[in-house]
Amino acid sequence: MSASDWIDVLGYAAAALTTASFIPQAWLSFRTGDVSGISLGMYACFTVGVALWLAYGVVLGAWPIVVANTITLVLALAILVMKLRGLKVRRNR
């Protein structure tokens, strides 16, 4: 394997682990519908950050970054939407 191949393996391993670490929280949120313990500000910043990492990966053509951040962005957006809907429901009561 060339140095470039090892760099890609490193990137994919990092991407797989960081994306996989996010899945349990997403699964719990989807299963229970409870996002009350999630900070709206933190999740909004996190989601924008993930979108920016995705754009960065696209510009560089770095597939480990693109794949990991696409998956994480979908999950983060879904949780953020759940959080925003929950706030709207509470305000309308």
C-alpha positions, -999 to 999 in steps of 0.1 A, spaced: 0 0 0 12 35 -8 13 64 17 -18 78 0 -37 45 5 -28 45 42 -40 81 45 -73 71 30 -76 41 54 -69 65 83 -96 89 71 -121 61 66 -114 47 100 -118 81 117 -149 87 97 -164 54 106 -157 57 143 -170 93 147 -201 86 126 -208 53 145 -204 71 178 -233 94 168 -257 66 160 -266 55 196 -278 91 204 -298 93 171 -313 59 177 -324 67 212 -339 100 201 -358 84 172 -370 55 194 -382 75 224 -390 108 207 -374 125 237 -350 153 228 -356 173 259 -320 167 271 -305 180 239 -294 217 237 -309 235 207 -279 258 205 -254 230 206 -272 209 180 -277 239 157 -240 247 158 -231 210 154 -254 206 124 -240 237 107 -204 225 115 -212 191 100 -226 208 68 -194 228 66 -172 197 70 -193 181 42 -187 211 19 -150 210 28 -148 174 19 -166 179 -14 -142 208 -23 -112 186 -15 -127 155 -31 -120 137 2 -145 108 2 -140 98 38 -150 133 49 -179 134 24 -194 100 33 -191 104 71 -205 139 71 -233 131 48 -245 103 71 -240 125 102 -257 155 87 -288 134 79 -290 121 114 -282 155 130 -309 173 108 -335 147 118 -327 152 155 -327 190 151 -361 189 134 -374 168 163 -361 193 188 -376 223 169 -410 206 166 -409 198 203 -403 235 211 -431 245 188 -455 221 204 -446 234 239 -452 270 228 -486 262 213 -499 246 245 
